[in-house]
């Protein structure tokens, strides 16, 4: 049986904010980095993301640099604090309801995000989706190296990662899919799905959505 594919961006779509940027603020709050220097760099990377010019490899190295010496147990302990203190409060109630409606309709629900899998796996679990596609991280000797493994799940890479995954799932296809996103960075995938939905879109995506006749919705209260 062919199932409809329901795709959801995460940051600023299902979440009221950006989990990657929040991770940086969390590290500052735990005094693991120099506040002024790290915040300035974090904000700079985020601005590059908004402008669609982010060097995702450099950004991943930056976000992981404070915990490269951590083993899995140490990483997961810190991550648990982040999820409880920062990530869970960012989850939009209407976002959870949206995913739930698609689950109840029998759709295959996938969160697809540029943010790394370390941060997003426990967040995705809150939405009970079938699959998470995120930027994967290299681990050597139980430590993050700061490098990405495989194709970064960002811009054109998000489409490539999805197509790779669909190659292993013959009952799913882009011509029977819907994608919810807030960001102009997701234009490559939005243009390929059967139905594109802009969710509280940035200015560029708002304009593109109006020009292309895409649905525009809000999940904010």
N, C-alpha and C positions, 0 to 999 in steps of 0.2 A: 504494500500500500504506500502511495506517495504521500508524505507528510509535508505540510507547509512549513517553511523555514522562517522563524521569527528571530531576527538579529537585533541586538541592543548594544549600543555604545554604553559605556559606564559613566565616565566622569562628565559632570554637568548635564547628563541625560537622566540616568537613574539615580545619580547622586547630586546633592545640592552643593557642588564644589568639585575640586580636582583632587583625587586621592594621592597622586604623586606629589603635588605641591604641599598637601597636608602632611605627608610623610616628612618633608623637609622642616616644616614648622614643628612637628612632633620631636624631631631630633634636636632642634633648638631648645624646646621646652625641657628636654632631658639633659641639657648641658653637655651633649655629645659633640657639639660643633661650636665654633665661634659665631655668636648670634649675628653680628652686623655683616661679617664677610659672607657667611653662608646664606643669609636671607637675600642679600644683594644678588648673589649668583643664582639662587633658586628663582628669584623673581625675573632675572634676566632670561633664564632658560624658558620660563613659562611664557614670557612675552614672545620669544622666538616660536614657541608652539602656536600661540594665537595667530602669529603672522605666517604660519605654515613653512617656516624655515629652520625648524629645530634639528640639530644634529643629535639624533636619538642615541647614538653610541656614546658621545661625550656626556649626554645627560644621564644615561644609566651609570656610567663610571662615577659621576658626581654623586648621584643619589645613594650609591652603594659604598662609597669610599669610607664613611665612618664605621661600617660594620664588616669590612673585609677580613678582619681577624676573628670574627665571631664564628663559632661552630654552629651546627644546626640547632642544638638545644638553646644556645644563647640567642640566636636569631629569632627562633620561634617564641621565646619568652618576651622579647622586645616587641615582636609583631603582635602578640596577644594584647599587650598594653595599647598599642596603636589602634587596633581594631576596636577595642572597648572605648577608648577615650576620644578617638577622632573619627573613625570610619563609620561606626554604627549610627552616630547622630547625623551623619550626612545622608543616610538612606532616605529617599523620598517615599512617603506612603503611597502616593499615586503611582510611583514607579513600580513598587512591589505589586500593586493592584493590576497594573498594565501587564506585567510579566505573568501574573497569575491567570488573567483572562486568556492569554495565549496558551498557557499550559492546559487550562481547562478545555480549550477548544481542540486540543490534541496536537498543537504545533510543536515542532522541535525548537526549543528555546536556547539561544546561544548568546552569551555576552562576549563581545569582541572588542578588545581595548588595546591601546598602545601601551598602557601602563604595565609594568612587569608582573609576572605571575606570582611572585613572592607576596606582593602587596594585595593582589586582586583575588587570589584563590579563596581566602576566607570571606571576602566580601561577596563574591559570586555565590558562595554556599547559602547566603542569606536569601537569595532569590530563587533557589532550588531549580536552577537551569540545568539543561541536559549537558551543556558543554561550555567551557571557558576557553577562548582563544586570546592569548595575551603574549607579550614579549617575554621570551624564555631566557633564563640566565644561566651562564656557565658556572659549574661547580667543580672544583678540583680539590681533592683531599679534604672534603667536607667544608670548604670555604668558597664563597663567591670570589670570582676573579675580577669582577667588574665588567666583564665582557658579555655580550649577547650571544646566544647560540641560536642558529637558524635565522630565518627572516624576521626582522623586527615587524611587529604587528602595527605598522604606522603608515598612513597614507596609502600609496600603491601596495606596500607590503601587507596591509590589512586584507586587501583583495587577494593577494597571492596566498597568504596563509589560509584564507577561507577556501580558496579553490583547491589547495592541497588537501584540506580536511574533507571537502566534498568528494574528492576522488576516492576516498575510503568509505563513503556513505552513498551508495547508488540510489537510495530512495529519497534523496534530497537534491534540490537543484535551485539555482538562482532565479530561474524563470517561474518559480513558485515560492517567492520569498518577500519579506517585508523587513525594512531596516529603519530603526529609530536612532537618530543622532542629532547632536547639537552643533557639530563642528564642520567648518569648511574643509578641514583636513580629511574628512571622510567622503568627499566628493567622488573619488575613484570608485568606491563601493556603492554609494548612493545611486550612481548612474547605471549600475549593473543590475540592481535588484528589480523585481517586478513592481514593488511599491516602496517609494521613499517617503519617509516622514521626518520632518524637521521638528525637533523638540527644544523649545526655548532656545532657538538658534542664535549663533553669533551673527553680527551684521552682514558678513559676506554670505553666509549660508541662507540667511533670511532673504536677501536679494535674489540669490540663485534659485531658491525655492519658489519665489513669486514668479520668476521668469519661466521656470519649468513646470509650474502648476502642481508642485508637490504640496501635500497636506502639511500644515503647520499647527502644532499643538503645544500646550504647556502642561507640565506636571508639577508646577510650583503652586503652593497655596496662595 
